[in-house]
Amino acid sequence: MGQLLTTESVLMCPHGGTVTAITTDIATQAGGAFVVLATDTFLVAGCPFMLPSVPPVPDPCIMVQWVTSALANTVMGVPVLTMDSVGLCISALGAPAGPVMVVDTQLPVDGM
């Protein structure tokens, strides 16, 4: 299993926007932060992406949809997310805008 993603993990959209996890898991912690689940909400702020039109049209990343998660490890019956999970950033117009970048996360937890 890869390193767990938690509410303290540093995630970014491909354009440099900051991803914030809003978790429903208030019981399971790793490294002092709550473990995030595949069903949690991930919001993006500060994405500067503009569609290359004339004039340019803002189309910032606004959320992350997870495509793969840790299937073998769950919390409350829901798969957790790890460094190996794949998430796509979704733009304000609803288009996939590229993969979420995991910059920093927690070490694996034994027994999960």
C-alpha positions in Angstrom: 0.0 0.0 0.0 1.2 3.5 -0.8 1.5 6.4 1.6 -1.9 7.5 3.0 -3.5 10.8 2.0 -4.8 12.8 5.0 -6.3 16.2 5.6 -2.7 17.4 6.0 -1.5 16.0 2.7 -0.4 18.7 0.2 -2.2 18.3 -3.1 -2.2 20.7 -6.1 -3.9 20.9 -9.5 -1.6 20.8 -12.6 -1.7 24.6 -12.8 -0.6 25.3 -9.2 -4.0 25.6 -7.4 -4.3 24.3 -3.9 -6.5 21.3 -3.2 -8.3 21.1 0.2 -9.8 17.8 1.4 -13.1 17.9 3.4 -13.4 14.5 5.0 -16.3 12.6 6.6 -13.7 10.4 8.5 -13.4 11.8 12.0 -12.2 8.6 13.6 -9.1 7.3 11.6 -5.9 9.3 11.9 -2.4 8.9 10.4 0.4 11.2 11.6 -2.1 13.3 13.6 -4.4 14.0 10.7 -7.6 12.4 9.5 -7.3 9.8 6.6 -9.2 10.9 3.5 -11.7 8.7 1.7 -12.5 8.2 -2.0 -15.9 9.7 -1.4 -14.7 12.8 0.4 -14.9 16.3 -1.2 -11.8 17.8 -2.7 -12.0 21.5 -3.6 -9.4 23.5 -5.6 -8.6 27.2 -4.9 -6.3 29.6 -6.7 -6.1 27.8 -10.1 -5.0 30.4 -12.7 -5.9 28.3 -15.8 -7.3 30.2 -18.8 -8.7 28.7 -22.0 -6.4 29.8 -24.8 -9.0 31.8 -26.7 -9.2 35.4 -27.8 -9.8 36.9 -25.3 -8.7 34.2 -22.8 -11.5 32.7 -20.8 -11.0 31.7 -17.1 -11.6 27.9 -16.6 -9.9 27.2 -13.3 -9.9 23.7 -11.7 -12.5 23.6 -8.9 -12.6 20.0 -7.7 -11.0 16.6 -7.8 -12.7 13.3 -8.9 -10.8 10.2 -7.9 -10.5 7.5 -10.5 -8.6 4.9 -8.5 -8.3 4.3 -4.7 -6.8 1.7 -2.3 -9.2 -1.2 -2.9 -7.8 -3.4 -0.2 -7.9 -0.8 2.6 -11.1 0.9 3.8 -12.4 3.1 6.6 -16.1 2.7 7.4 -16.4 0.5 4.3 -15.1 3.2 2.0 -11.7 2.9 0.2 -9.0 5.2 1.5 -6.7 7.3 -0.8 -3.0 6.8 -1.1 -0.1 8.3 -3.0 -0.8 5.7 -5.7 -4.5 6.8 -6.1 -5.4 8.7 -9.3 -7.5 11.8 -9.2 -8.5 14.2 -12.0 -8.9 17.9 -11.5 -12.2 19.1 -13.0 -12.5 22.6 -14.4 -15.3 25.1 -13.8 -16.8 24.2 -17.2 -16.8 20.5 -16.1 -13.9 19.3 -18.3 -11.0 17.1 -17.0 -8.0 19.5 -16.6 -5.3 17.0 -15.7 -4.2 14.8 -12.8 -4.0 16.0 -9.2 -0.4 16.2 -8.0 0.4 14.8 -4.5 3.3 16.9 -3.2 3.5 15.5 0.4 1.7 12.9 2.4 1.8 10.6 5.4 3.7 7.3 5.9 1.8 4.0 5.6 0.0 2.9 8.8 0.4 -0.8 9.9 -2.9 -2.6 10.4 -4.9 -0.6 7.9 
